[in-house]
Amino acid sequence: MIFDLLSTIAKTPGPDSLVDLFSRLFSSWTLWTIVILVTQIFAILSIMNVVMRARTVTGTWAWALALFSFPVLAVPLYWIFGRRTFRGYFERMRDVREKHEDLMEEVSEALRPHFIDYLPDKYRDFSVLEKLSERRFSDDNQVELLINGEATFDSIFEAIDNAKSYVLIQFFILKDDNLGQELQKRLIEKAKEGVRIFVLYDEIGSHKLSSAYVATLRKGGAQASAFHTRRGKSNRFQINFRNHRKIVVVDGAAAFVGGHNVGDEYLGKSERFGNWRDTHVKVRGPSVLSIQFIFLNDWYWATREIPSLDWFPKFQAPSNGMTVLPLPTGPIDEVEGATLFFLNAINNADEKIWITSPYFVTDESIRAALQLAAMKGIDVRIMIPFKPDKYTPWLATFSYLAEMEAAGVLIFRYTDGFLHQKTMLIDDRLGSVGTANLDNRSLRLNFEISIIVLDKSFCSELETMLVADFKKCHEVGAKDYTERPLWFRIGVRIARLAAPIL
């Protein structure tokens, strides 16, 4: 039919003939046949890509069935949301290491006296985490818990006000509200004093950030950049990856890591949630340099520049120093670093596994590890929010309640506002505060950072904090799902199907 139409056009040229051609083409079954054929070809190519690159069998089957059954919808969704590997970052970091061998040696020399060659027997189970981090546990650190937004930003602002050389700022969400403007003002004031300011933000998490805010920072003397998760040809159409890290480093002497972003809600000023329950830590000691290097990698990816920073530890070794390991994880890992971190911690617990997360939409391996631990008699508790900020992962959580309850895992919902903290306590041996949630996005798709502390006193302080939080929770179980209306349970099961990309 198409060739017949073209032949007609050749014999009777003119505007009317062209209009008639396109009208008849778009109403032609032949055209739609071609569209369907092309779509199927792209679907087949996408299925081949899934089979070759997907990390999980479940994910492979889910995408393959979707691409086969609904190619018109599934093909674009797959190429936007389906990838699990962030391309180019690892190669750029390798370039940095090759081009700046002197810097790498300088960092190693500065940290070498503080590295721990052999962890004490009590902590030996966690030595594998050094391989995940590609860093060493270091001694002579101090880690301070910052239990809420007020304590966190008071401490961060104090450190910024006392900065002498440079300030590194990295947040997933940066808002142009009261807190954001206060941060901006302080950074510009320090820039006028000659302090170098570097600000990095995730363009998806900070999509509401005005260009005027960034321009004001730059005009005031600060360097500011988005992370650019879509940099590079292979990442151009990807919106699936996020840099979820929250890092502040001042003069190489103090670092801040945790769950808080820059927004008024993190100070408990949200009309929707009221109180915002979150936790940060302030780190001093040699581990600050490791955290600083994690920021440096992200800054280089975003700007292709390496700022000159101080790589000699600025601290006095305390008599009761803590053993610390910063653990960066993300979609550049050859193995799933965040997943293996949780599994290593859970599998080596003897008495207690307490985890807090705003989301509990994790994979089978972690759920199975939690169930086995509970069945061995270990006190396994998961704290999640009562009020949701995102309804799909909140709904999906209900689908796990029955299987968790059957094994003895206790699930608690925090009722005093919104719970956003990401912490873990293993016995009196390991405490962790960071940015990684218990969901597949944090485990596989986001750039994250966790501060791992092997210290009895820190674990005791973390336990005291969590005991106070559990008093503001109520326990939930299978009945919270089974006794809900049918429409709710259907919604829960549909939400669970979306777990791989939540």
C-alpha positions in Angstrom: 0.0 0.0 0.0 2.8 2.4 0.9 4.5 1.9 -2.5 1.2 2.4 -4.3 0.7 5.7 -2.5 4.3 6.8 -3.4 3.7 6.0 -7.0 0.5 8.1 -7.0 2.5 11.0 -5.5 5.1 10.8 -8.3 2.4 11.0 -11.0 0.4 13.8 -9.4 2.8 16.1 -7.4 1.5 19.0 -5.3 0.6 20.0 -1.8 -2.8 18.3 -1.9 -1.2 15.0 -2.9 1.3 15.2 0.0 -1.5 15.9 2.5 -3.5 13.0 1.1 -0.4 10.7 1.3 0.2 11.5 5.0 -3.5 11.2 5.8 -3.7 7.8 4.2 -0.4 6.6 5.7 -1.4 7.4 9.2 -4.7 5.7 8.7 -3.0 2.7 7.1 -2.8 -0.7 8.9 0.6 -1.1 7.1 2.1 1.9 9.1 0.9 0.5 12.4 2.3 -2.9 11.4 5.7 -1.3 10.9 5.4 0.5 14.2 4.6 -2.7 16.0 7.4 -4.6 14.2 10.0 -1.9 15.2 8.7 -1.9 18.8 9.1 -5.7 18.9 12.6 -5.5 17.6 13.5 -3.0 20.3 11.8 -5.2 22.9 13.8 -8.2 21.8 17.0 -6.2 22.0 16.0 -4.9 25.4 15.3 -8.4 26.6 18.7 -9.5 25.5 20.2 -6.6 27.4 18.2 -7.6 30.5 19.4 -11.2 30.3 23.0 -10.2 29.9 23.2 -7.4 32.5 20.5 -7.8 35.2 21.9 -8.7 38.6 18.9 -10.7 39.9 16.8 -13.5 38.4 13.7 -11.9 39.8 14.5 -8.6 38.1 15.4 -10.4 34.8 12.1 -12.2 34.7 10.1 -9.1 35.7 11.5 -6.9 33.0 11.6 -9.7 30.3 7.8 -10.4 30.8 7.0 -6.7 30.8 9.0 -6.1 27.6 7.4 -9.1 25.9 3.8 -8.4 27.0 3.7 -4.5 26.8 6.6 -3.5 24.6 5.3 0.0 23.8 5.2 1.0 27.5 8.0 -1.2 28.8 10.8 -0.4 26.3 11.1 3.3 27.2 10.6 2.5 30.9 13.4 -0.1 30.8 15.9 2.3 29.3 15.1 4.9 31.8 14.6 2.8 35.0 16.0 -0.6 34.1 19.7 -0.3 34.3 21.6 -1.3 37.4 25.1 -0.1 36.4 26.2 3.6 36.4 28.7 3.9 33.5 31.8 6.0 33.3 32.3 6.8 37.0 34.7 4.0 37.8 36.8 4.7 34.7 37.0 8.4 35.7 38.1 7.5 39.2 40.8 5.2 37.8 42.0 8.2 35.7 42.2 10.2 38.9 44.3 7.6 40.6 46.7 7.2 37.6 47.1 11.0 37.1 47.5 11.8 40.8 49.6 9.1 42.2 51.4 11.6 44.4 48.1 12.6 46.0 47.1 8.9 46.6 50.5 8.3 48.2 50.1 11.4 50.3 46.7 10.2 51.6 48.0 6.7 52.3 51.1 8.0 54.2 48.9 10.3 56.3 46.5 7.5 57.3 49.0 4.6 57.6 49.9 5.2 61.3 46.2 5.0 62.2 45.2 1.9 60.2 44.4 -1.2 62.2 46.3 -4.2 60.8 44.3 -6.8 62.7 40.9 -6.2 64.2 40.5 -7.5 67.8 38.7 -10.9 68.0 35.5 -9.2 69.1 35.3 -7.3 65.8 37.0 -9.8 63.4 33.7 -10.8 61.8 33.5 -7.3 60.2 36.9 -7.2 58.6 35.4 -8.1 55.2 33.9 -4.6 55.2 37.3 -3.2 54.4 37.2 -5.1 51.0 33.7 -3.6 50.3 35.0 -0.1 51.2 38.4 -0.5 49.6 39.5 1.4 52.8 41.0 0.4 56.1 39.5 0.7 59.6 41.3 3.4 61.4 41.7 4.1 65.1 42.0 7.3 67.0 38.6 8.7 65.9 35.8 10.4 67.8 32.2 10.0 66.7 29.4 12.2 68.1 25.7 11.4 67.7 23.6 14.3 66.5 20.1 13.1 67.3 17.9 15.7 65.6 17.9 18.5 63.0 18.6 21.3 65.4 21.6 19.5 66.9 22.9 18.6 63.5 22.8 22.0 61.8 23.9 23.8 65.0 27.0 21.7 64.9 27.5 22.0 61.1 27.0 25.8 61.2 29.5 26.1 64.1 32.1 24.2 62.2 31.5 26.3 59.1 31.8 29.5 61.1 35.2 28.3 62.4 36.5 27.2 59.0 40.0 28.4 58.1 40.7 26.8 54.7 37.8 25.1 53.0 34.3 23.7 53.4 32.9 20.7 51.4 29.1 20.5 51.2 27.2 17.6 49.6 23.5 17.0 49.9 20.9 15.0 48.0 18.2 17.7 48.6 19.2 21.3 48.9 16.2 23.7 49.2 16.0 27.5 48.9 14.0 27.9 52.1 14.9 29.3 55.5 17.5 26.6 56.3 18.9 26.7 52.8 19.2 30.5 52.9 20.9 30.3 56.3 23.4 27.9 54.9 23.9 30.0 51.8 24.6 33.2 53.9 27.2 31.5 56.1 29.0 30.0 53.1 29.2 33.3 51.3 30.4 35.0 54.5 33.2 32.5 54.7 34.0 32.8 51.1 34.5 36.5 51.6 37.1 35.7 54.3 39.0 33.6 51.8 37.7 30.2 52.7 37.2 28.0 49.7 33.6 26.7 49.4 32.6 23.6 47.3 28.8 22.8 47.1 27.6 19.6 45.4 23.9 18.6 45.1 21.9 15.9 43.2 20.0 17.5 40.4 17.0 15.1 40.8 16.8 15.3 44.6 17.2 19.1 44.3 15.0 19.6 41.3 13.1 22.4 43.0 16.3 24.3 43.7 16.2 27.6 41.9 19.0 28.6 39.5 19.0 32.0 41.4 20.1 30.2 44.6 23.1 28.5 42.8 23.9 31.8 41.0 24.0 33.7 44.3 26.4 31.1 45.8 28.7 31.4 42.8 28.5 35.2 42.8 29.5 35.1 46.5 32.6 33.2 45.7 31.5 29.6 46.2 31.9 26.8 43.7 28.6 24.9 43.2 27.7 22.1 40.9 25.0 19.4 40.3 26.3 15.8 40.4 25.3 15.2 36.7 24.0 11.6 36.9 23.2 11.9 33.2 26.7 12.8 32.1 28.1 10.6 29.3 26.3 9.2 26.3 25.3 6.0 27.9 23.7 7.8 30.9 21.9 10.5 28.8 18.4 9.2 29.3 18.9 7.8 32.8 17.0 9.3 35.7 17.2 6.1 37.8 20.4 6.9 39.6 20.8 9.3 42.5 23.7 10.6 44.6 22.0 10.2 47.9 25.0 11.1 50.1 25.0 13.8 52.7 28.5 14.9 53.5 30.0 18.1 55.1 33.8 18.3 55.6 35.5 21.3 57.2 39.3 21.9 56.9 39.9 18.1 56.8 39.3 18.2 60.6 35.6 17.4 61.0 33.1 15.6 58.9 29.3 15.2 59.1 27.3 12.3 57.6 23.8 11.1 58.1 20.2 11.3 57.1 19.5 15.1 57.1 19.1 17.1 53.9 18.9 20.9 53.8 15.2 21.8 54.2 13.0 23.3 56.9 11.2 20.0 57.4 14.5 18.5 58.7 14.1 21.0 61.6 10.6 19.7 62.4 8.9 22.5 60.5 6.8 20.4 58.1 3.1 21.1 58.2 2.5 17.6 57.0 4.7 15.7 59.4 5.6 18.0 62.3 8.5 16.3 64.1 11.2 14.9 61.8 13.2 12.1 63.4 16.6 11.9 61.9 20.2 11.2 62.9 23.6 12.5 61.9 27.1 12.0 63.2 30.1 14.3 63.6 33.4 12.5 62.9 36.9 13.7 64.0 40.1 11.9 63.4 41.8 10.1 60.5 38.5 8.9 59.1 37.7 12.4 58.1 40.3 12.1 55.3 38.6 9.0 54.0 35.2 10.8 53.9 36.9 13.8 52.2 38.2 11.5 49.5 34.7 10.1 48.9 33.5 13.7 48.3 36.5 14.4 46.1 35.6 11.5 43.8 32.0 12.8 43.4 33.3 16.3 42.9 35.6 15.2 40.1 32.8 13.3 38.4 30.7 16.5 38.4 33.3 19.0 37.5 36.4 17.2 36.2 38.4 19.2 38.7 40.4 18.2 41.8 40.5 20.9 44.4 43.6 21.3 46.6 42.8 20.0 50.0 44.6 19.2 53.3 45.5 15.5 53.6 47.2 15.5 56.9 45.0 14.6 59.9 44.2 17.5 62.2 43.5 16.1 65.6 45.0 14.9 68.8 44.7 11.2 69.3 42.2 10.6 72.2 42.9 8.0 74.9 39.6 6.3 74.1 39.6 6.6 70.3 37.0 4.8 68.2 37.5 2.4 65.3 35.8 3.7 62.2 35.3 2.8 58.6 33.5 5.1 56.1 31.7 2.8 53.6 30.7 4.3 50.2 28.4 2.2 48.1 26.6 2.7 44.8 25.8 1.5 41.3 29.5 1.5 40.3 30.3 -1.4 42.7 31.3 -4.7 41.1 29.4 -6.4 43.9 26.4 -5.0 45.7 28.3 -3.3 48.5 25.3 -2.0 50.5 23.5 -5.4 50.4 26.7 -7.3 51.5 27.2 -4.7 54.3 23.8 -5.4 55.8 24.2 -9.2 55.3 27.6 -9.2 57.0 26.3 -7.3 59.9 23.1 -9.3 60.3 24.7 -12.7 59.9 27.4 -12.0 62.5 25.0 -10.8 65.2 24.8 -12.7 68.5 22.2 -10.9 70.6 20.7 -7.8 68.9 19.9 -6.4 65.4 18.1 -3.1 65.5 17.6 -1.3 62.2 15.8 2.0 61.5 14.8 3.0 58.0 12.1 5.1 56.4 11.5 2.3 54.0 11.5 -1.5 54.3 11.3 -2.8 50.7 14.3 -5.0 50.6 15.3 -8.1 48.7 14.9 -11.8 49.7 18.4 -12.2 50.9 18.2 -9.6 53.6 14.7 -10.6 54.6 15.8 -14.2 54.9 18.9 -13.2 57.0 16.6 -11.3 59.4 14.3 -14.2 59.7 17.1 -16.7 60.4 18.5 -14.4 63.0 15.2 -14.0 64.8 14.6 -17.8 64.7 18.0 -18.3 66.4 16.7 -16.2 69.3 18.4 -12.9 68.4 16.4 -9.7 69.2 15.6 -8.4 65.7 13.7 -5.1 65.4 12.9 -3.0 62.4 11.7 0.6 63.0 9.8 2.3 60.1 7.5 5.3 59.9 3.8 5.4 60.7 3.3 8.3 58.4 4.5 7.8 54.8 6.2 10.4 52.7 6.0 8.0 49.7 2.9 5.8 49.5 4.1 3.1 47.1 7.0 1.8 49.4 4.8 2.4 52.4 2.2 0.1 50.9 4.7 -2.5 49.8 5.9 -2.9 53.4 2.6 -4.4 54.5 3.2 -7.4 52.2 6.2 -8.4 54.4 4.5 -8.2 57.8 3.2 -11.8 57.9 6.5 -13.5 56.9 8.5 -11.3 59.3 6.1 -12.0 62.2 6.1 -15.8 61.5 9.9 -15.8 62.0 9.9 -13.6 65.1 11.1 -10.3 63.5 9.5 -7.4 65.3 8.3 -4.5 63.2 7.6 -1.1 64.8 6.1 2.0 63.4 7.3 5.3 64.7 4.3 7.6 65.6 5.9 10.9 66.6 6.2 12.5 63.2 8.2 11.1 60.3 11.1 8.7 60.8 13.9 9.3 58.3 17.0 8.1 60.1 19.2 5.3 58.8 20.9 3.5 61.7 21.9 0.0 62.6 23.0 -1.6 65.9 24.6 -5.0 66.1 25.0 -6.3 69.7 27.4 -3.9 71.5 30.0 -4.2 68.7 28.8 -2.4 65.6 26.9 0.9 65.2 26.2 2.5 61.9 24.7 5.9 60.9 24.5 6.9 57.2 22.3 7.5 54.2 21.4 4.0 53.0 17.7 2.9 53.4 16.5 -0.7 53.5 15.1 -0.5 50.0 16.4 -1.7 46.6 17.1 1.9 45.5 19.7 2.4 48.3 21.0 -1.2 48.0 21.6 -1.0 44.2 20.9 2.3 42.5 22.0 5.2 44.8 25.4 6.5 45.7 25.4 6.1 49.5 27.7 6.4 52.5 27.6 4.7 55.9 29.8 5.4 58.9 30.6 2.2 60.7 31.8 2.4 64.3 33.2 -0.6 66.2 33.1 0.7 69.7 31.2 -0.4 72.8 30.6 3.2 74.1 29.2 4.4 70.8 26.9 1.4 70.6 25.7 2.0 74.1 24.9 5.6 73.2 23.1 4.5 70.0 21.1 1.9 72.0 20.0 4.6 74.5 18.8 6.7 71.6 16.9 3.9 69.9 15.3 2.7 73.2 13.8 6.2 73.5 12.6 6.0 69.9 11.0 2.6 70.4 8.9 4.1 73.2 7.3 6.3 70.5 6.4 3.3 68.3 3.7 0.7 68.2 4.3 -2.9 67.0 2.6 -4.1 63.8 2.1 -7.6 62.4 0.2 -9.7 60.0 -3.2 -8.5 61.1 -2.3 -5.0 60.0 -2.4 -6.4 56.5 -4.9 -9.3 56.6 -7.7 -7.4 58.3 -7.5 -4.5 55.8 -10.1 -4.1 53.0 -9.7 -6.1 49.8 -8.9 -2.9 47.8 -6.1 -2.1 50.2 -4.6 -5.6 50.0 -4.7 -5.5 46.2 -2.9 -2.1 46.3 -0.2 -3.7 48.6 0.4 -6.6 46.3 0.7 -4.3 43.3 3.1 -2.0 45.2 5.2 -5.0 46.0 5.7 -5.7 42.3 7.3 -2.3 42.0 9.8 -3.1 44.8 12.9 -3.5 42.5 12.7 0.2 41.5 11.5 1.7 44.8 
